[in-house]
Amino acid sequence: MFVWALVLLVINIAFMGGILYILLFRRGGGAPPPIAHTGTAEIEKLRTEIGEIRRAASALGSEIKRTEAGCAERKAAFGGGAANVGQCSGVHDEGRADDVYSRALKMYGSGVPVNEIARVLGLLNGEAELLCSLKRL
């Protein structure tokens, strides 16, 4: 048993010596040293590419500003925006919506086809069909 412990001790000391040697004398792990001289042609190529990127970014920035100005003009010309849509549509105006729906029900009661009701009153076909099916119930 004592011999086995002595063998393990010798092996451990050998491993520690190997690790110490690697740490002290073989730093860098065998990676090749960096190249000291980079070609001037490559640097000039990179500079021209950077210049092209800057010109493209500048053109893109001016295009964005022009588009934003156009959007602002359209928004100003449009006025209130989506707030005015509800005033123009008969569906969002409660009094007019009730009037359209009551006219649709009267037309259905007098025998007018559903697609004709939708066309005359400006309703969707599904909306007119729903009204008529609810009336039948």
RAZI-V611075 format. One record per residue. RES is the residue in three letters. SS is DSSP state (h for helix, s for strand, l for the rest). Layout:
# RAZI-V611075
((RES;SS) (RES;SS))
This chain:
# RAZI-V611075
((MET;l) (PHE;h) (VAL;h) (TRP;h) (ALA;h) (LEU;h) (VAL;h) (LEU;h) (LEU;h) (VAL;h) (ILE;h) (ASN;h) (ILE;h) (ALA;h) (PHE;h) (MET;h) (GLY;h) (GLY;h) (ILE;h) (LEU;h) (TYR;h) (ILE;h) (LEU;h) (LEU;h) (PHE;h) (ARG;l) (ARG;l) (GLY;l) (GLY;l) (GLY;l) (ALA;l) (PRO;l) (PRO;l) (PRO;l) (ILE;l) (ALA;l) (HIS;l) (THR;l) (GLY;l) (THR;h) (ALA;h) (GLU;h) (ILE;h) (GLU;h) (LYS;h) (LEU;h) (ARG;h) (THR;h) (GLU;h) (ILE;h) (GLY;h) (GLU;h) (ILE;h) (ARG;h) (ARG;h) (ALA;h) (ALA;h) (SER;h) (ALA;h) (LEU;h) (GLY;h) (SER;h) (GLU;h) (ILE;h) (LYS;h) (ARG;h) (THR;h) (GLU;h) (ALA;h) (GLY;h) (CYS;h) (ALA;h) (GLU;h) (ARG;h) (LYS;h) (ALA;h) (ALA;h) (PHE;h) (GLY;l) (GLY;l) (GLY;h) (ALA;h) (ALA;h) (ASN;h) (VAL;h) (GLY;h) (GLN;h) (CYS;h) (SER;l) (GLY;l) (VAL;l) (HIS;l) (ASP;l) (GLU;h) (GLY;h) (ARG;h) (ALA;h) (ASP;h) (ASP;h) (VAL;h) (TYR;h) (SER;h) (ARG;h) (ALA;h) (LEU;h) (LYS;h) (MET;h) (TYR;h) (GLY;h) (SER;l) (GLY;l) (VAL;l) (PRO;l) (VAL;h) (ASN;h) (GLU;h) (ILE;h) (ALA;h) (ARG;h) (VAL;h) (LEU;h) (GLY;l) (LEU;l) (LEU;l) (ASN;h) (GLY;h) (GLU;h) (ALA;h) (GLU;h) (LEU;h) (LEU;h) (CYS;h) (SER;h) (LEU;h) (LYS;h) (ARG;h) (LEU;l))
